[in-house]
Amino acid sequence: MPTRTLYIIRHAKAEEPSFAKKDFTRNLITKGKERAQRVALELAGKLRIDEQTLFISSTANRAVQTAYIFADALGYAHKSIQLESDIYEAHPHDILRVINAIPTHIETVLLFGHNPGLSDLVYYLTDRSVELKTSNVAVIELPANFDFAHLSANSSDLIKVIE
């Protein structure tokens, strides 16, 4: 069984929260789009996208917009992005349920969401504390012979964080 990799990606920099707009509908700002593009292009040089690759995104505007930027840079179809409302404002266990449901043929997952859930999830999975800033990518490798259904506490390795 091939080694599986999980890329946990915090959405890019978005509009400041305000009473005039719901948090869920906040959009990316220019600075956020530019940074996400830079990080996505860095990842493009190292990552092969194929039929064993899956993008999963929170349904919040800023997460979907970030997923689209990465999809464009990596050659992944927007329509193939799996949208999951359970990732928005989620506890790490809620996000893990989404990951555990990934089909066994998938080898590479790019998951787009929000803090604190994503940083807490990295800690839960790897026992390594990180604070993902906007557009940061935590690269997590699963043990040999593991698929995403087996992912659980302290079961994988944090390879690096791309900033």
C-alpha positions in Angstrom: 0.0 0.0 0.0 1.4 3.4 -0.9 2.2 6.0 1.7 -0.6 8.5 2.0 -0.2 12.2 2.6 -2.5 14.8 4.1 -2.0 18.5 3.4 -3.9 20.6 6.0 -4.3 24.1 4.6 -5.6 27.1 6.5 -7.6 29.5 4.3 -5.8 32.6 3.0 -6.1 36.0 4.6 -9.7 37.3 4.5 -11.7 40.4 5.2 -11.8 41.5 8.8 -14.8 40.3 10.7 -17.6 42.8 11.0 -21.2 43.1 12.1 -22.0 44.1 8.5 -21.2 40.6 7.1 -21.6 37.1 8.3 -18.3 35.3 9.1 -19.2 32.5 6.7 -19.4 34.9 3.8 -16.1 36.7 4.3 -14.0 36.8 1.2 -10.2 36.7 0.6 -8.3 40.0 0.3 -5.7 40.7 -2.3 -2.8 40.1 0.0 -4.3 36.7 0.9 -4.9 35.7 -2.7 -1.3 36.6 -3.5 0.2 34.6 -0.6 -2.0 31.6 -1.3 -0.9 31.7 -5.0 2.8 31.7 -3.9 2.3 28.8 -1.5 0.3 26.9 -4.0 3.0 27.3 -6.7 5.6 26.2 -4.2 3.6 23.0 -3.6 3.0 22.5 -7.4 6.7 21.8 -7.8 6.5 19.0 -5.3 3.1 17.4 -5.7 1.7 15.2 -8.3 -2.1 15.5 -8.9 -3.9 12.4 -10.3 -7.0 10.3 -9.8 -5.8 9.4 -6.3 -5.9 13.0 -5.2 -8.8 14.6 -3.4 -9.4 18.3 -2.4 -11.8 18.8 0.5 -12.9 22.3 1.6 -15.0 23.9 4.2 -18.1 25.6 2.5 -17.2 29.0 3.9 -16.3 31.5 1.1 -12.7 32.1 2.2 -11.9 28.4 2.3 -13.5 27.6 -1.1 -11.7 30.6 -2.6 -8.4 29.3 -1.2 -9.1 25.8 -2.6 -9.8 27.3 -6.0 -6.4 29.1 -6.0 -4.6 25.9 -5.1 -6.7 23.9 -7.6 -5.7 26.4 -10.4 -2.0 26.2 -9.5 -2.0 22.4 -9.2 -4.3 21.5 -12.1 -7.2 20.2 -10.1 -10.8 20.8 -11.4 -13.0 23.1 -9.3 -16.0 20.8 -9.8 -14.0 17.9 -8.2 -13.5 19.7 -4.9 -15.5 18.0 -2.2 -17.3 20.7 -0.1 -17.9 19.8 3.5 -20.0 22.0 5.8 -18.7 20.0 8.8 -15.3 21.6 8.5 -16.5 25.1 9.2 -16.1 26.1 12.9 -15.3 22.4 13.6 -13.7 20.6 16.5 -10.8 18.4 15.4 -12.9 15.2 15.9 -15.5 16.6 13.4 -12.8 17.2 10.8 -11.3 13.8 11.5 -14.7 12.1 10.8 -14.6 13.8 7.3 -11.0 12.5 6.7 -11.9 9.0 8.0 -14.6 8.7 5.4 -12.2 9.2 2.5 -12.2 6.3 0.0 -9.4 3.8 0.2 -8.1 4.5 -3.3 -7.2 8.1 -2.4 -3.5 8.7 -1.6 -3.2 12.4 -1.4 -5.7 14.8 0.3 -5.6 18.6 0.4 -8.0 19.8 3.2 -8.9 23.5 3.4 -10.4 24.9 6.5 -10.1 27.1 9.6 -8.4 27.6 12.9 -8.4 26.7 15.7 -9.7 23.4 14.4 -6.9 22.7 11.9 -4.0 23.5 14.2 -5.7 21.4 16.9 -6.1 18.6 14.4 -2.4 18.6 13.5 -1.6 18.3 17.2 -4.1 15.5 17.7 -2.8 13.5 14.7 1.0 14.1 15.2 1.5 15.2 18.8 3.3 18.2 17.4 2.1 21.7 18.2 1.7 24.1 15.4 -0.2 27.4 14.9 -1.2 27.5 11.3 -1.2 31.0 10.0 -3.3 31.9 6.9 -2.2 30.0 3.8 0.1 27.7 5.8 0.2 24.1 4.9 0.9 21.3 7.4 2.2 18.2 5.5 1.3 15.0 7.3 2.5 11.6 6.3 0.5 8.5 7.4 2.3 5.3 8.4 2.9 2.6 5.8 -0.2 0.4 5.3 -2.5 3.1 6.7 -5.4 4.6 4.8 -7.3 7.7 5.9 -9.9 5.5 7.7 -7.2 4.5 10.2 -6.0 8.0 11.0 -6.3 8.7 14.7 -4.5 10.3 17.6 -0.8 10.3 17.4 -0.9 8.1 14.4 1.1 10.1 11.8 4.1 12.3 11.3 4.3 16.1 10.7 6.8 16.3 7.9 6.9 20.1 7.6 4.9 23.3 7.6 5.0 25.4 4.4 4.6 29.1 5.2 
